[in-house]
Amino acid sequence: MKHLVAIGGRKRFTATLAVLLSLALPAAAGTLHSTYIDPAAMTLQRVLPPPPEAGTEAAKVDMQAVETAVRARTPDDERRITANLPCTLDRFTGVLGPTFTTETMPDTAALIEHVFQDGELAVLAAKAAIARPRPYTVKPDLATFGHRSDSTSYPSGHATFGYLAATVLSRLVPRKRQALFAFAASYGENRMIAGTHFPSDLEAGKIAAPAIAEVLFRDPRFKRDLDRATAEIAAQGVSGR
């Protein structure tokens, strides 16, 4: 009986995630699926500190930071935000070099795509559990840029992906580690400049990423795909060291 209850609970969780995905992601993103981890078992909400409570001074400071970033947003910021929306290997070409594209390195690109999907599913589960309103939900007249997601705010999926991808790619190209993490920070900051996340959401993504990475690096399927990416990079004549 307990086994049947567990199965039923897992089915309900999967159905809930499917609904969240349909609300949180544009149709072009397609349906996400887990490759290396069990999103239900990640329970990121247990790892993350709680977000600032509504009405507290910390919450006010969080909102003020968003409003300041939104007011200072420039056309260059908006072009960068648009360019960095897709969570793919190609976002890191500016750091790693022109060889690191989906077309040139399909195995590496597939690895990063799987990492994104696993991370996003874990993040969506945490978002549903924590249920923090977005900045534009708290302040509807906020001058946001781009898509207003129906998903909740904490942690930031883009910030999580930026730091998670930087963690994986720095294993493949260690000499670029510092630049990768600097890019990850700016990648997440884009979401605050767009008005779609609080700074504490970005910090939560920075915390979530190593928690997810720890599980990834223990998975034999992930290790296999990481080895394929390592071989692919070497075959392209790119030095990781």
N, C-alpha and C positions, 0 to 999 in steps of 0.2 A: 504493500500500500504506500509506504514512504517513497519507494522508487517511482510509483505512478504519480505521486504528488510532485516529486522533483521534476519529472518529465513535463507535467502540466505547467509547472512554474516556469520552466525554461521556454516552453512554447509561448506562454503569455509574455515573457520578457522579449522574445524575438519579435512577436507581433507589435509590442510597444515600440521597439527600436525601429521597426519598419515604418510606423506612423511618424515617429520623430524625424526620420530621414526624409520622408516625403514632405514634411513641413520645413525642415531646416536647410535643405540643399536644393539648388536649382535643378530642374529636370535634366539638364545636360550632364549632371554629375553621375546619373545612373544609380543603380542599386549597389551599395557597398556590401562587402562580405569579408569575414575574418579569414585570414590565412594562417597566422602563427599563434594567436592568443585567443583566449576565451573572454570576450568583453564582459560577460556577466561576472566572471571571477576576478576581474581587475579591481572592481570597487574603488575607483580613484577617490571617491568622496571620503573614504576613510584615511587616505594619505594626505589629502589637501587640507590646509587650514580653512576654517569657514570664512566666507566673504564678509566684509563689513556689514553690520546690521543696518537696515533702513533707519534713517533718522539720527544716526550717530555722527559724531564729528568725522570719523574715518570715512564714512559714506559720503559726507559732504565734500571732503577733500578729494575723494575719488571722482566725484561728478565735476568738481571744479577743474580738475586736470583734463577731463574729456572736453569740457567747454573751451578751455584755453587752447587745446590742440586743434579743435574744430575751427575756432576763429582764426587761427594762424595758418590753416591749410591753404596751400598754393596749387596752381594748375599742375606744377611739376609733381607735387605730392599725389594729386589725383591720377596722373598718368602712371606713376609708380604703383599706386594701390591697384589700379586696373590690371597692370602687367603682372602683378604678383598674386592675383587671385587664385589661379590654378595651383594646386599643391602637387607639383611634379618635379622631377629631376631638373628640367629645363630652367626652373627658377634659380638654380645655383650655378648656371653657366658663367655668370659674371664673376663668381668667386673661383670656380674650378677650371675655367677655360672653355673654349668653343667646342672641344671634343665631347664634353659632357652634355649630350643631348639624347632625347629619346630615340632618334633615328640612328645615331652613331653607337650608342651603348644601350641596346634594348634590354639586356639582362640587368644592368644597373638601374635602368629606368623602371623595370618591372618590380625590382626589389623595393624601390622608394615608393612606388604606387601601392604595394602591399602594406608597407609600413604606414603610409598615410591612412589606408582604409582601416587597418587594425586600430591605429591610434584614434581615428575619428569615431569609431564605434564605442571605444572605451570612454572617450570624452562625452559623447552623446548620452551614455548611460549616467555619467556623473552629473551632467547638466540637468537631466530629468530628476535626479535625486535631490540636487541642491536647489534648483528652480529659482535662480537669481534673475530678476528682470533685467533686460538690456537697458543701456543708457537712454535710448529713444522711447522705451516703454515708460521709464520714470519721467522723462521730459520729452513729450511728443513733438514739441516744436524745435528740437535739436536739429541743426542743419547737417544731417548725415549725408554721406556720399556713397552711392551704390545701393546694393540690395539690402533691404531690411529683413533679416531672417526672423522666422517665427520661433526659432529655438531660443532657449534661455542663454544666459551670458557667461556662466562660470563653470569650468575654465574656458579660455579661448582656444578653439580648435586650431586656428591658424598659428597661434603662438606655440601650441603643443607640437604641431607638425614642424615648424621651423627648427625648434630645439631638438626634436626627435630625429629629423633628417640630418641635422648637423652632427648629432652623436654618431649616427650610422656612417655618414660620409667621412667623418674624421677618422674612423677606423680604416677606411679604404684609402684615404689621402691624408695621412697624419700631419704632413707639413702645412696643410691648409686649415688646421683645427681652429686657430685663433680667428681667422677670417670667416670661417663658417659660422662660428658662434656669434660674431659681430653681426653678420648678415641675419642670423636667426632673430637677434634682438630687434633689428630694424623691421624685419618681416612681421613680427608681432606688433610693433609700435604702429604700423600702418593701420591696424584695426582700431586703435584709439583715435588716430588722426581722422579716420573715416567716421568716427562717432558711433561705432558698433560695439565697442568693448571698453570697460574700465581698466585702469592700469593694474588693479589687483587681479583682474581676469588674466592679464598677460603674465603676471608673476605666477599665477596658478598653473598656467601652461608650462612655464619654465620648471616648475616642480613636478608636474605630471609626466613630462617627457622622460626623465631618467627612470621613473618608476616603471613606465612602459618598456623602456629600453632594457631594463634589467630582466624582464620576462622574455623579451625578444631574443636576447643573446644566450638564453638557456635553451631555446627551442632548436631541435636538430634540423627542422625544415628551414628555419631562418639561417642557420649556420651553413647549410648546403647552398642556399641562394647567395649568401654573402661570399662564399668561396667562388661561385660563378662570376659574381661581379668583380672580385679581385682578379680573376684570370682575364676577364674582358678588359679591364683597365690596363693590365700588363701587356695584353696583345695589341693595344692601341699605342704602346710605347710611352705611356704616361707613368712617370715615377711617383709612387705614393709617398716615398720618404723624402 
